[in-house]
């Protein structure tokens, strides 16, 4: 089982359940399976980059403009609510958003806004760096694990912040600003790295982050911060060095393409057969996934600014083994989708999850559709079956939800996916994008 290396006393939080009111407005997705996918799909800007890039606006009193920004995602809407509460003016036009944090009205990120989305913790570093004070609700656990934020806190303390935990809130203060410092992450943390990197841009002196995350979203954030005047080196490696500057200024930045959305459609074709051209994306950050997809029998190539994926129905997929790891390893955010594909492969495949302790919740639902999966600790053995059968299923988190949609595309008969508000958090126009390329899918 993955171990969380706890240092501060931020350990366990209650499960982040969404309110009954939100749940009652539940839509469903209905899918008639068995149709190959053929055509073009445009990939959106990456959720896990855009969320942090938008928080970077808190570091300057000038305007930050993001293009290729997935404004319609529910997670982006939740973040915009929080940023507006803090005092940021946001103007949007299609996939462009302008953020202006001229002044800060409220340095508190309240529980009601934070509980909707864990990435709200990303306002902590920037608020503290620019304003010397921040009060951010602890985000709580979620369906995929307890997900503590002790590294974010310990890292800010290493940079001179005074932090107390009171009544479920992180109360942070850095009178006279943050000082530079060195922090070694006990284990690689994607948002932890980004939060500290943003905070360090305005610190007095040099900050060194060791065992830092190397995800492409971290590099995209560093690119944007550099365009705002920050001095950062080493992003994309495990040591990031940030020389604090007095002030950051406005900039315009294009959000990088969503590698997880790209990977999800690659697997969709693996499951259904056909040929898709994925536009405005690339395979640069997907090598671990592509190697495994090719081994399983899916053809993937780059063509200019597009990616082309195909599989003919004649050859059956082959079972392969995967293990999730921090970047550049196999992404945990692709694990549920890949497992779904293995359900229909010839032979067996093994999936080992090393990032989150509870990320197999799609397994019982896939089994209800006829999959043969046995879970042992943090590994699952998937023995390929000849076909999946449509069923009514329920999703528990974002990537598990999309995995059930993929299963429905390949299953015989009708699949109804419930609780799809999870999908709205991270996939723009999923139903439209899929129905445009031949899927029989509707939202009700
Ligand atoms: N961890 C700690 N303490 C911390 C931070 C992390 O113990 O202070 C542990 C976590 O519990 C986990 C491991 O370290 O076991 C790695 O977690 P990490 O911090 O890297 O995850 P994250 O930053 O919270 C981001 C993405 C996730 C993605 C992971 C891994 C965002 C907003 N979220 O989460 O995305 O799975 O990195 O790549 O960027 C998703 O999009 O569906 C999603 C869950």
Boltz pocket constraint, residues with backbone or C-beta under 6 A from the ligand:
constraints:
  - pocket:
      binder: B
      contacts: [[A, 2], [A, 3], [A, 4], [A, 5], [A, 48], [A, 51], [A, 119], [A, 145], [A, 146], [A, 147], [A, 148], [A, 149], [A, 150], [A, 151], [A, 152], [A, 187], [A, 188], [A, 189], [A, 190], [A, 191], [A, 192], [A, 332], [A, 333], [A, 354], [A, 355], [A, 356], [A, 357], [A, 398], [A, 399], [A, 426]]
      max_distance: 6.0
